[in-house]
Each structure stands twice: as structure tokens, then as C-alpha cells.
Amino acid sequence: MRTFVVRRLLLAIPTILGVGVLVFFSLRLMPGDVVDVLQQQEETMTAEQAESLRRSLGLDGAAHEQFVRWAGAVLSGDFGNSYYTDSTVVDLVKPRLSITIQLGLMAFFIGVALALPLGIISALRPNTVLDYIVRTLSVFSLAAPNYWLAIIALIVLAKFFNWSPPVRYEHIVDDPVKNLSKLILPAVILGTGFAGALARYLRASLLEVLRQDYIQTARAKGLAERTVIWRHALKNAFIPVLTIMGLNLANIVGGSVIMEQIFLVPGMGFLLLQSIFRRDFPIVQGIVLVIATSYVFINIAVDIAYGYIDPRIRYR
Amino acid sequence: MSIESSNYWNRRRLTRRSVLRGAALAGMGLAGAALLGCSSDDDETSGTPGTTPGPSGSVATAVASPVKRGGSGVVAMNGDVTRDMDPHGRGGSAQAVANMFSHVYVGLTTWEPGYPYVIKGAMAESWETPDPTTYIFNLRKGVKFHHGDVMTAEDVVFSHERNFMKEPWIPPYSSWLRMVDSVVATDEFTVRYTLRHPFLNFLGIPAANRIGGIVSKSFTLANNNDMRTIGSGTGPWRLKEMVPDERVVLERSDSYFEMGEDGQSLPYMDELTYVPITEAQTAVASLRTGEILYSRLSTTDANLLANDSDITLHRNPQGWHLGWSIYSEKPPMNDVRVRRALNLATDRNDLIKKVLTTGWPVMSIPWYTLPDYGIAVDDMPAHYREPNLAEAKSLLTAAGFEGGLDLEVHQDSGRLFTESSAEVLREQWAAIGVNLSITQNPPGWSAVEQGFPGHFSSAPWTSYPDPNMYVYNWLHSSQKRSTSDIPRWNDPKLDDMMDKALIESDEQARIAQYREIQLYIDETTAQLSLYDKEYNEGVHSKLQGYTAHPQNRSDIGMTRAWLA
């Protein structure tokens, strides 16, 4: 297992490096840079001033030269400064990262809390009214775009219940009630999308397991149904579901951009969106690296957990 | 024990027939609900295109409660207002940003709230004009900047000169001050402006938030001449906190010169927080519940809220307008017959209906913010109310384009209504054989670098306090396209008309001259003026006393508003 973990960690390095190369060069393929955006806004900026600004921001020179400069700085922990506010990328991203993680974790746990009982009941009561309801809701949650759900939720809650989430963000330590009031709705919407997929996977996996001979054997031995389900069936059904959960956790963190925009959550996703529009390259590069790194490490954690849950798997 | 136990759920298995029956019933129920729900009258427009409304002010005015002091309000601002608080900064090119720093900085003069423009003294207590080119401002004594220093004439001179600085950036609106020859402090509290020529509306210039804000010379220089993230003016609000992309928090200044109804200085509220909200439905929902007390609204959203008893709507023309600049140096746009044909073939009412829902045709100078200078819809040439396709076709034939012609426009992305307008114009001009191709510019695309391709560019013109600014900057041959040598327009007769009107000191004569200018611009189609759209503001009943302003200056309204 140790060898496996070390190998995976070593493999993570070229993966993250590859992501860095991709994001760096793909940004430079986009038309225009931050100076172009500023020039559009300021008719009075002369060509000389634009070039001078480009030089001061390190945007002159060939793309590969810029990349080498940036990569070297990143390796020493310097992700650069925002072109707009002059703050460091770390200073801008750090407070927002915790907000996005909080939102992601809330959505994840809400999704799991919804999906597990519904998936289990649906599998244990196949082709019943309850099963059809669960399956229909799962498909609906997968099909309905979460930004649409978000808008509908805002409209309905405001019009019929005279409630909307607070517009200002308060840290959970400073004001837990306001913090949770602000994040609960986007977390529920993100979580239900995730729950739909998870419930379907769990149902299919559990149904598959329940058809196995060892389940028949367990029942034939006279074990209580509850013991059969919880001790034998669920543990095995959970193995592929765990992979899905891990991948979706990373997806939730990366996919919260639209929710953060709609619900005014000052998280990393919102900053990423603004930075793309403004061509604030250092911020985009920094955030994409953070997201890529989280994907890589979550996948490693899932694989390790996989090995512990399934004794048939031996990592070398 | 049986392997498969019989229970309630097993007995209630669904068959295919029962599912189909249930689905059919549910579908009929949903269809019935949709038919009932779609019969709302929410889509009624508030203005009829083609007629001339007056500025309507409040549509539904709640009875104001007595003035109350204190409290903290949260309001929405659409757009990113949290980057730049420097009154001479780059960010001032965006109206929303300019409105933000206007809370902190005030000029020599300012506007009364409400329509139309009425000037009054702000940092200047009084002024004298011994001759048409000299203005002597007597400053209010004892006015302090938010950091504590007393404002003097030296600060006023410095602030004026700051509009012309080259480093650390070039402020975008120095051209608004081109009539000023010199600004001198004659003593500690007196400033003399000498103009190059008479300029009848000069008092509106120091009131303009993008150039008139007064900063402290010593404080600004001590901060490397960069006030983007620091605020210290003489305005009604101090900058308390600015978090990029999140909020701007303003707190009441105790030393503002203007008094409220209760005899104490404005503003009434202790604290005001602006939150940038880009998603319209978020703003609407938050306004309904009172989470925010104010927001700009689209016409559709304003119509949705029209029957909400907690919301007061302020619905007025925006005060700027959309038009197309014409690259007249390029054939065939150098032929007046081609330009005029396009003008006559443009159906502005149809354009307004399809793009805006509510709006008004406009010639070069908006009639609602400058009612004397602008030409009202009913008095405009006939083709502003109804296109004249026959004459348009005959002009094109005379110009040698009987078989049609191809034209091109480049559109900046991110402005939905300009993009939609191009689509509608393409349809309309097809009727006279003009094939308009529309190219969408990606963000960062530069017209200068690309050599001004196409035959037009479209842009909204901002709101100005003087009629000259709507025409001179765009159409005088001395004005070049940015960082190029190409004049925007080149017509000696129009130059002459504008030069005369600029310096005219008799108001009635000046009004007549600007009306002539507008008619001449239309006749020669020096530019294609299209429409102005509605500017809607929604105010929750928790906020009382808010008044709209022709320049969409929310600071003027917020300073006089209180929490119910």
C-alpha cells in the first residue's frame, strides 16, 4: 500500500504540471489580454502606454518564456499577482477557497444524506410506487440544469414565502446562522444534482449485489433481513459508489461557479469567472491548479479507501 | 421463513398500465395549470414606442414616513463597482463605478435631486461671472476632507489638474474640460476659472462626477497619487471598506455641508453597503424580500414588480442613447445618399419593440434630460416615427446601388441590446437591398489594431450635462478616433455650426443652434441615432425618500433617503 501511495503521489506531479501547461497556453490562445480589455475601456490609453503596461505585467515576450518565468515562480510558492488589484493570488484565493470548500462539503453531505436512504429503499422495493418516484426524481435532478433550479428556487421562495438568502456573506465563526442561511440553498441545489446520480448508482449496485448467490446463502442461513442488507449487501454495493462519490466531490467544488454567481457566494468559483472575463491570467492559472490538485488528491484518497473496503484489492 | 416476505410494498407493485394511466392524468393536470398560469398580464409595457413620455418619476409612490436617522442599508449595484474609487480613475468610464465614488467625492457644484438638471453650489458656496469666460468660485470655509484636513483652493486646483495627468494613468474624461484655459487659486478659499471661450452650461461641468470630484493634494500625493482603494473626499459618505468583487461599505460623514429636513447634516443613514449583483433574478428576489433596499431593474423585471406593494418603481429614460458611428472615410459610407437611405429605412419603433420592450427614439441630444435642447419625438422628422422605404430605395438607386450592397458592422460582445439591435437592423435594411453582415468581436479585440474594419461601430453614448458633448466629441473634425489619425467625421459646415453653438452665450440662440445641428446631422446622417431605453430603479418600502436623477446618480438619492 505504501508503495502504491508513493507511486500515485509521484504520478500526480506530471499530471499537475500538464494541467499547468494546458491552462497557461490555452489562456494565451484566447483573443486579447488584460491590456486589451483595459484599452477597450479607456479610449485615452495610447499604444505606448499599453506596451509599457504589458511590459510591467510580464506580458511581453514569447509565451514559452512567460511560462518558464511563471512555472519557476510557482515552484517557489509565488503564484503571482492579480493584474487588477495587485494583491497576490494566494491572498485572493485563500479566503475564497475555504468558502468554496464549505459549500462543496455541505452539498456533498446533503447529497449523500438524500441519496443513500433513497437509493437503498429504491433497491429494496423495486418496481413499487416509491421506487418509481425515486427514479423519476433522480432523472429530474440529473436533467434539470442546476442554474435553472437555482433561479426557480429564488423566485418561488421570494414570491410565496418572502424569503431570500442574505446578500452579505458572514463567516461561520462570526455568524453561523447567517452563514448557513446563505449557503443552505445553493448547497441543497448542488447536493440534489449529485444525489440523483448517486441514488441511481447505489440502486443499480445494490440490486446487482442482492442477486448474488452469497446473499441467498445468507438468507438461507436464517440471518435477519436487516443483517443481510447492512452487513453483506451494502458493503459490497458501496464499492463502486465510493468512486462516484469521490469524483463528484471534486466536481462539486469545481462546479460551484454558477451557484456562487447566483447566490453571491464570494468563493473561488466566482473569482475564477470574473478573472476569465477580465483576462486576469495569474488568478485563473492559480485557481485551475488548485482545482486540478484537488481532483488528483481526491482520486488518490478514493483509491486508498477502495483498497481498505475491498479486501480483494491488493495494491503493489 | 420465506425468502421473499410479503408486505405492503410488494402488494402495491405498479403495472405498466397503471403507470401510463397516471402519467396521462398528471400530464392533463400540468397542461391545465400551465394554461392558467400563462394568462398573466405581466408583459404589458410601460411606455408606447413612438410617443413622447415625460420623465415619469415614481410609478407607484408610497407615502413617505417621517425622516429617521440611523441604521444600515444594503443596496445592489449592477456591475463591478468594487475595483476603483479614484474619482479620476480608469474605472470612471463605467457609470456604475462613477456613481460609487460620487458618494465620497463632491465638486464645486452639484445637482438637485429629480428632473430636470438643476445646479446648486456644493463645495463652492457662491460664484461670480464678471464676464462670460471667467468664473470665480468662493469655497465653503471649514469643509474638511474625511481624513481631517481642511479643503482649500489649492486642492481644487490640484483636482482639476489631476484630470490631465499622464501617470499613473490618463483619466478618461479630460476632454470634458477642454473649454478651461486655466484654474488659479487667488486666495486660500477662492478659485478662478478662465475659459477659452464662453460656455453657457459651464456650472454643470464641476458637478459631473467623472471630472469634478475634489481630492486633497497632500493626502493624494502622500498615497502615490493613487486613490483607487482609499477614499477621502468631502462627500456625504466616507469609504469604510472595499472588498473587491464583494462589497463597498460607506459610512456617514458628520461634516457634509448639506442639511436634512431635521436640521442635521445629511445623510440620514449611518451606513450604506453596495453589493454587486450581476444575476437579475437574484436582485429581484432580494428586493422583494427586503434583503436589499434598492436595485436597478430591467423593464421586464420592473413590470413583474409593478404590483408589489412593498416596491416603489422609478421609471425614467436612461439619459444616454444608442447610436451607430459611421466610418465615413470608407466607400460607400462617404456617399450621403447611402447614409441617408439607411437612416430612412430604419424603423426605430420596431427596433425598440423587439430589442427593449420600452424605449424612445432619440436624435443626437436626448430631450428628457436636456428638454430645451433635445427634440421631442413628436417634433422629430417623420422617418423617426415611420420609415420611408420608397425614398430610401430611390436614394440607393441614385447612388448606383439599385442591385443592393454589402455592409459590415463589428460588435463588441457583452452588450446584449447592441447585438440584438444589429440583428433587427439587418432585417430592416434587407428591405432596401442592403446586406448587413455582423461580426462579433471577442473580448479584448481592438478596433484600432484591426484598422477599424467594417462600416460602422455601435456604442451607447453616455449621459452628459451639456448638449455640446453629445455632438462635438463625436463629430467635430478635430476629434480623432482613439490612437489613430482618422477623424471621426469631417464636415466643415457642421464644424462651423458646432463651433458657433459651443461659445454662444445667449441661451435661446444656443437652443436654436443645437436644434439646427441635430436636424443637419440627421439630414447628412453623420451618425445613426437610434433609441434610448428605460432606466428602472426599484426601491423597497424599508427605504424612504429616495429620488431618481437624470444621470442615474444613485448617490444623490441615497444621501437623502432614510430607513423606515
Interface residues (C-beta under 8 A of the other chain):
Chain A: M30 P31 G32 D33 D36 V37 L38 Q39 Q40 Q41 E42 E43 T44 M45 T46 A47 Q49 Y84 T85 S87 L92 R125 N127 T128 V129 L130 Y132 I151 L154 I155 L157 A158 K159 N162 W163 S164 P165 P166 V167 R168 Y169 Q216 R219 A220 G222 E225 Q261 I262 F263 L264 P266 F270 L271 Q274 F277 R279
Chain B: M1 I3 S5 W9 N10 R12 R13 L14 V19 V74 A76 D80 R83 R90 S93 A94 W169 I170 P171 P172 S174 T229 V243 P244 D245 E246 R247 T273 V275 I277 T278 E279 Q281 T282 V284 A285 S286 R288 T289 E291 I292 D412 P442 P443 G444 W445 S446 V448 S482 T483
